[in-house]
Amino acid sequence: MNTDDRYKLLRSVGEECIQESELRNLIEKKPLIRCYDGFEPSGRMHIAQGIFKAVNVNKCTAAGCEFVFWVADWFALMNDKVGGELEKIRIVGRYLIEVWKAAGMDTDKVLFLWSSEEITSHADTYWRMVLDIGRQNTIARIKKCCTIMGKTEGTLTAAQVLYPLMQCCDIFFLKADICQLGLDQRKVNMLAREYCDLIGRKLKPVILSHHMLAGLRRGQAKMSKSDPDSAIFMEDTEEDVARKIRQAYCPRVKQSASAITDDGAPVATDDRNPVLDYFQCVVYARPGAVAAIDGTTYATYEDLEQAFVSDEVSEDALKSCLIDEVNALLAPVRQHFASNEEAHELLEAVKSYRKGGATLPLAETALPAAPEKPHACMWMPALLKVPLDVAEGMIKATEDFIAAHPGGTVTVVLPDWSAVASDEITGVEKDISAALQVNCALLKAYGLPNSVKIVTENEVILGNRNDFWVSVIGIARKNLLSHIEELYGGELRNAGQVIAALMRVATALMLSVSHVISTSLDGHINAFAREYTKERIECVQTLEGRIPALHRPGAAPAVLGADDVLYLDDNDMDIRRKIKKAYSAPNEEANPVISVAQHLLAQHGALNIERGEANGGNVSYNTPEALVADCGSGALHPADLKAAVLQLLLDRSAQARALLNGELKKNMTALRNAEKKMAKKR
């Protein structure tokens, strides 16, 4: 088969191709082209998914392509199919594969891959890409894709945001050259092409979208599984086929290309003749197919349509021919499921899932057992610079938890993956990991108890690569997107923040915690874990404000200046400059420097002031009350107070930095470079 013939055969598969020049280029330059389609095991298979799909796959493989079927069991779980029970979803998936084999699909060049197995086996690669796709796209852009799940915006769950991000990732994960899905999947396929632009990838996947077969009733733009008489199903009896086609809408109107919406869905119209649609896409789609009616053989669909529209063929004769043709196509499928014991058992199992015509109730997701001993976790803030006040609050909360819960444990989680999803710092995992490692080491050096365990999300996820993401999907199914937006306090920066919120709850479940310690930087997001576990997980808030912003109280600027906040990683020069500029007027009982002094006094047991005899001589304050009183009366000058505060801060910083190893010092250099990159962006 030459290049032109291969192009013509492949192009015949799609009603729409984006872009035709790219398809031709693929055929000319790539020896083995990979096509992909994904399907949710969701119950019954209609004739478009069965016969029409088998015909299209055979065309692709005949043109020299390899075809990958993505058995999307995890996607069906997200979409609450088959009662949301993964084992039943997998049984349906096996049934659908048996249907295709029996329907004449040439499987020599077809690969069936199960999403749950492949994603779990390559979790590191797959999920990192999903997170990056989420990071690079706004929530508004992802909402546009949600029609692939048949959902409207007001009812969107978090799972219905996760779904298109994963579907977009599938294309690259499977190394697909051609997305050979239905027209209704156009938006998510376009998302993949747009992602190529975002990451600077020149070779984009070609979108070869097949026609959406019309429903059998009047005005049905496409078939519906919820309306059994709107379509022929692969398990239908001869009587079912005859009855449905006999009552099908069949106007004598010349057919034109279907109008489609921006989503790729066909527009309903009374001119669409589903009987002719079946002839064109099911009967004549097969190579060499003809149709014989009342002694006349019609070699092409166009000839048959013209004969019917011009009243040369009666409606009854047209339908009789279609009944015979469809039953002939379904006969091998019926035979296979009647004679093959394993296939028969699969069919019976699938039928049992919809007895009485009712949808299976959603399965309840069991929560992990409560830990035997109290166990708290808290998340290291994903920031280049962590405020010292927040760090001190984390240390104190940890100490208090351990003291209040004998035998209890605390884990600090470094959110190296979810911070990428949320586009924190630079959004680059290397920079994020460097920041988390440095700030965590400084936190330990500043007094985080040695008993505290440090884990990265990477370790939690890859140590539980199946259970973690099944948990994420379960959490996502049960929570509306609008609720997650509320937890973040309003509009989201990107779609990745939705995944980050789900990951936080899943991490708490994987670690089997009883408590979550929250800083002010966490906002309300940790309440998500408490809600999901029906308050089995308790939230503990850190006490902050003991090291306030260094500007004048009551005159806080809209945005804090670089020197208004003391940070965990401040060096000597930073500390000297900030304390020198800090607001501290004489004869005041409250100002930022006094607050810092009180905190240091409480930590060290005393605050020592060194000054000349002419200025009152050296003095040691052992209580905050005495310190505040002398500041208010003027007995302690602000300059002397600043000098004492500065020395203690410098001593603590020097002690902390002395504990850092060479690797962490390299990371600090990386952070400085990241800071410069961020400054350029601003």
WOCORRA-V165193 format. One record per backbone hydrogen bond with DSSP energy under -0.5 kcal/mol. NH is the residue of the N-H (numbers start at 1). CO is the residue of the C=O. E is the energy in kcal/mol with one decimal. If there is no record, write none. Layout:
<<NH CO E> <NH CO E>>
//
This chain:
<<6 2 -2.5> <7 3 -2.6> <8 4 -2.6> <9 5 -2.4> <10 6 -2.6> <11 7 -3.1> <12 8 -1.4> <13 10 -1.6> <14 10 -0.6> <14 11 -0.9> <15 209 -2.6> <16 209 -1.7> <18 207 -2.6> <20 17 -0.5> <23 19 -1.8> <24 20 -2.3> <25 21 -2.0> <26 22 -2.1> <27 23 -2.1> <28 24 -2.2> <29 25 -2.0> <30 26 -2.9> <31 29 -0.6> <33 31 -0.5> <33 64 -0.6> <35 33 -0.6> <35 66 -3.2> <36 178 -2.0> <37 68 -2.0> <39 70 -2.3> <41 39 -0.5> <42 40 -1.3> <46 44 -0.5> <47 232 -2.7> <49 46 -0.5> <50 46 -1.9> <51 47 -0.8> <52 47 -2.0> <53 48 -1.1> <54 50 -2.1> <55 51 -2.6> <56 52 -2.2> <57 53 -2.8> <58 54 -2.3> <59 55 -1.8> <60 56 -2.2> <61 57 -2.6> <62 58 -2.2> <63 59 -1.5> <64 61 -1.5> <65 60 -2.1> <66 33 -3.2> <67 109 -2.8> <68 35 -2.9> <68 66 -0.5> <69 67 -0.6> <69 111 -3.2> <70 37 -2.9> <70 68 -0.6> <71 69 -0.9> <71 113 -3.3> <72 39 -2.3> <72 70 -1.3> <73 71 -2.1> <76 72 -2.1> <77 73 -1.8> <78 74 -2.0> <79 75 -1.7> <80 77 -1.5> <81 76 -2.9> <83 80 -0.7> <84 81 -2.1> <85 82 -1.3> <86 84 -0.6> <89 85 -2.2> <90 86 -2.1> <91 87 -1.5> <92 88 -2.2> <93 89 -2.1> <94 90 -2.1> <95 91 -2.0> <96 92 -2.3> <97 93 -1.8> <98 94 -1.8> <99 95 -1.9> <100 96 -2.1> <101 97 -2.1> <102 98 -2.1> <103 99 -1.9> <104 101 -0.9> <105 100 -2.1> <107 105 -1.0> <109 106 -0.6> <110 107 -1.3> <111 67 -2.9> <113 69 -2.9> <113 111 -0.7> <115 71 -2.6> <118 114 -2.7> <119 115 -2.7> <120 116 -1.6> <121 117 -2.2> <122 118 -1.5> <123 120 -1.0> <126 122 -2.8> <127 123 -2.1> <128 124 -1.0> <129 125 -1.5> <130 126 -2.0> <131 127 -2.6> <132 128 -1.8> <133 129 -2.6> <134 130 -2.3> <135 131 -2.3> <136 132 -2.1> <137 133 -0.7> <137 134 -0.7> <142 138 -1.6> <143 139 -2.3> <144 140 -1.1> <145 141 -0.5> <145 142 -1.3> <146 143 -1.3> <147 144 -0.5> <148 145 -2.2> <149 146 -1.6> <150 147 -1.3> <151 146 -1.4> <155 152 -1.4> <156 153 -1.6> <158 476 -0.8> <158 479 -2.9> <159 476 -1.4> <160 157 -0.6> <161 158 -1.2> <162 158 -2.2> <163 159 -2.3> <165 161 -1.1> <166 162 -2.3> <167 163 -2.7> <168 164 -2.4> <169 165 -1.8> <170 166 -2.4> <171 167 -1.0> <171 168 -0.5> <172 168 -0.8> <172 169 -0.6> <173 169 -3.1> <174 170 -2.8> <175 172 -1.0> <176 171 -2.6> <177 34 -2.6> <178 34 -2.0> <179 206 -3.3> <180 36 -2.6> <180 178 -0.9> <181 179 -0.9> <183 210 -1.6> <185 182 -2.0> <186 183 -1.7> <187 263 -0.6> <189 185 -1.8> <190 186 -2.6> <191 187 -1.7> <192 188 -1.2> <193 189 -1.4> <194 190 -2.6> <195 191 -2.3> <196 192 -1.5> <197 193 -1.2> <198 194 -1.9> <199 195 -2.0> <200 196 -0.6> <200 197 -0.6> <201 196 -2.9> <202 200 -0.6> <204 202 -0.8> <206 177 -2.9> <207 18 -3.1> <208 179 -2.3> <208 206 -0.7> <209 16 -2.0> <209 207 -0.6> <210 181 -2.1> <213 211 -0.7> <215 220 -1.5> <216 230 -2.1> <220 217 -1.6> <221 219 -0.9> <223 213 -1.2> <227 224 -1.1> <228 226 -0.6> <230 227 -2.4> <231 228 -0.7> <233 231 -0.5> <234 45 -2.9> <236 233 -1.9> <241 237 -2.3> <242 238 -2.3> <243 239 -2.6> <244 240 -2.5> <245 241 -2.3> <246 242 -2.4> <247 243 -1.6> <248 245 -1.1> <249 216 -2.6> <253 251 -1.8> <261 265 -2.9> <264 261 -1.7> <267 259 -3.1> <272 269 -1.0> <274 272 -0.7> <275 249 -0.7> <277 273 -2.1> <278 274 -2.3> <279 275 -1.9> <280 276 -2.7> <281 277 -2.7> <282 278 -2.4> <283 278 -1.7> <284 279 -3.4> <286 283 -1.0> <289 286 -2.0> <291 298 -1.8> <293 291 -0.5> <293 296 -2.8> <296 293 -2.1> <298 291 -3.6> <298 296 -0.5> <299 297 -0.7> <304 300 -1.6> <305 301 -2.9> <306 302 -2.2> <307 303 -2.0> <308 304 -2.1> <309 305 -2.9> <310 306 -2.0> <311 308 -1.6> <312 307 -2.8> <313 307 -1.2> <318 314 -2.4> <319 315 -2.5> <320 316 -2.3> <321 317 -2.2> <322 318 -2.0> <323 319 -2.7> <324 320 -2.1> <325 321 -2.6> <326 322 -3.0> <327 323 -2.4> <328 324 -2.0> <329 325 -1.8> <330 326 -2.2> <331 327 -1.4> <332 328 -0.6> <334 330 -2.6> <335 331 -2.5> <336 332 -2.3> <337 333 -2.2> <338 334 -1.3> <339 335 -2.3> <340 336 -2.4> <341 339 -0.7> <344 340 -2.7> <345 341 -2.3> <346 342 -2.0> <347 343 -2.3> <348 344 -2.4> <349 345 -2.2> <350 346 -2.5> <351 347 -2.5> <352 348 -2.0> <353 349 -0.9> <353 350 -0.7> <354 351 -1.6> <355 352 -1.0> <357 354 -2.3> <358 355 -0.9> <363 83 -3.2> <366 364 -0.6> <376 409 -2.7> <377 515 -1.6> <378 411 -2.0> <379 517 -0.5> <380 413 -2.8> <383 381 -1.7> <387 385 -0.5> <388 566 -3.1> <389 566 -0.5> <391 387 -2.2> <392 388 -2.8> <393 389 -1.8> <394 390 -2.1> <395 391 -2.3> <396 392 -2.5> <397 393 -2.4> <398 394 -2.0> <399 395 -2.4> <400 396 -2.6> <401 397 -2.3> <402 398 -2.4> <403 399 -2.2> <404 400 -2.3> <405 401 -1.5> <408 405 -3.0> <409 374 -2.0> <411 376 -2.5> <412 453 -3.1> <413 378 -2.9> <413 411 -0.6> <414 455 -2.8> <415 380 -0.5> <415 413 -0.8> <416 414 -2.5> <419 415 -1.8> <420 417 -0.6> <421 417 -1.8> <422 418 -2.1> <423 420 -1.3> <424 419 -2.8> <427 424 -2.5> <432 428 -2.4> <433 429 -3.0> <434 430 -1.9> <435 431 -2.3> <436 432 -2.5> <437 433 -2.6> <438 434 -2.4> <439 435 -2.6> <440 436 -2.1> <441 437 -2.2> <442 438 -2.4> <443 439 -2.2> <444 440 -2.2> <445 441 -2.3> <446 442 -2.1> <447 444 -1.2> <448 443 -1.8> <452 449 -1.6> <453 410 -2.3> <455 412 -2.4> <455 453 -0.5> <457 414 -2.3> <460 456 -1.9> <461 457 -3.2> <462 458 -2.5> <463 459 -1.3> <464 460 -0.6> <464 461 -1.1> <468 464 -3.3> <469 465 -0.5> <470 466 -2.1> <471 467 -2.2> <472 468 -2.1> <473 469 -2.4> <474 470 -2.4> <475 471 -2.7> <476 472 -2.5> <477 473 -2.4> <478 474 -1.0> <479 476 -1.0> <481 156 -2.4> <482 156 -0.5> <483 480 -0.5> <484 480 -1.4> <485 481 -2.3> <486 482 -1.8> <487 483 -2.1> <488 484 -1.6> <489 485 -0.5> <489 486 -1.0> <490 485 -2.9> <495 134 -0.8> <495 137 -2.8> <496 134 -1.6> <497 494 -1.0> <498 495 -1.3> <499 495 -0.9> <500 496 -2.4> <501 497 -2.0> <502 498 -1.9> <503 499 -2.8> <504 500 -1.8> <505 501 -1.4> <506 502 -2.4> <507 503 -2.6> <508 504 -1.9> <509 505 -2.1> <510 506 -2.8> <511 507 -2.3> <512 508 -0.5> <512 509 -0.7> <513 508 -1.7> <514 375 -3.2> <515 375 -1.9> <516 538 -2.8> <517 377 -2.6> <518 516 -0.5> <518 540 -3.5> <522 519 -1.2> <523 520 -0.9> <524 487 -0.9> <525 522 -1.7> <527 524 -1.3> <528 525 -1.2> <529 526 -0.8> <530 526 -1.1> <531 527 -2.6> <532 528 -2.6> <533 529 -1.7> <534 531 -1.7> <535 530 -3.6> <536 533 -1.1> <538 514 -2.5> <538 536 -0.5> <540 516 -3.0> <542 518 -2.8> <544 542 -0.7> <550 564 -3.4> <555 552 -1.8> <564 561 -1.6> <568 386 -2.9> <570 567 -1.4> <575 571 -2.6> <576 572 -2.7> <577 573 -2.3> <578 574 -2.5> <579 575 -2.6> <580 576 -2.2> <581 577 -1.9> <582 578 -1.1> <583 550 -2.8> <587 631 -0.6> <588 585 -0.5> <588 631 -0.7> <593 583 -0.9> <595 591 -2.2> <596 592 -2.3> <597 593 -2.5> <598 594 -2.5> <599 595 -2.0> <600 596 -2.4> <601 597 -2.5> <602 598 -2.3> <603 599 -1.7> <604 600 -2.6> <605 601 -2.4> <607 621 -2.1> <609 607 -0.5> <609 619 -3.5> <610 608 -0.5> <611 609 -0.5> <615 612 -1.1> <616 613 -1.8> <617 612 -2.6> <619 609 -2.1> <621 607 -2.7> <622 620 -0.5> <627 623 -1.6> <628 624 -2.8> <629 625 -2.3> <630 626 -2.1> <631 627 -1.9> <632 628 -2.3> <633 629 -2.0> <634 630 -1.1> <635 630 -0.9> <636 630 -1.9> <637 635 -0.6> <640 637 -0.5> <641 637 -2.2> <642 638 -2.9> <643 639 -1.9> <644 640 -1.8> <645 641 -2.6> <646 642 -3.1> <647 643 -2.0> <648 644 -1.9> <649 645 -2.4> <650 646 -2.7> <651 647 -2.5> <652 648 -2.4> <653 649 -2.4> <654 650 -2.5> <655 651 -2.3> <656 652 -2.3> <657 653 -2.6> <658 654 -1.8> <659 655 -0.6> <659 656 -1.1> <660 657 -1.3> <665 661 -1.9> <666 662 -1.8> <667 663 -1.9> <668 664 -1.9> <669 665 -1.6> <670 666 -2.0> <671 667 -2.1> <672 668 -1.8> <673 669 -1.8> <674 670 -2.2> <675 671 -2.6> <676 672 -1.7> <677 673 -2.0> <678 674 -2.4> <679 675 -2.1> <680 676 -1.9> <681 677 -1.7> <682 678 -1.9>>
//
